[in-house]
Amino acid sequence: MTTQSARVPAATVFPYLEVLMPPTIPLDKIYTTDEAAERLRVSRRTMIKLGRDLGSCSVIGRDYFFSERDLLDIWKARRAMPTSSQGRAVNVRGVLTDVRLQRSLVSLTQKKRRRQ
């Protein structure tokens, strides 16, 4: 006589194992570096540099990929500062991305070197 074990989902036995997942959002169109550079009318190297500096790219191996959202973030970050009628720059706060914020916080919290 063989006994069959009943299969019970782990979440019913161990409620703490249940993971609530947010609804999945479909990815925008993904561009290669060449496609993204052509779209923003910059060179391939400039595209990679902007993506890395702003944290607006994905890296898989040696290849860089950009989503629609990444291109929009890069475009917003590269906006020119407005000028007043006298030709002077108006004080406007720039876009502070997560990467810039992290770098500034790290630099503020690092111990200063003593001058000798």
Secondary structure, 3 states (H helix, E strand, C coil): CCCCCCCCCHHHHCHHHCCCCCCCCCCCCEEEHHHHHHHHCCCHHHHHHHHHHHCCCEEECCEEEEEHHHHHHHHHHCCCCCECCCCCECCCCCCCCHHHHHHHHHHHHCCCCCCC
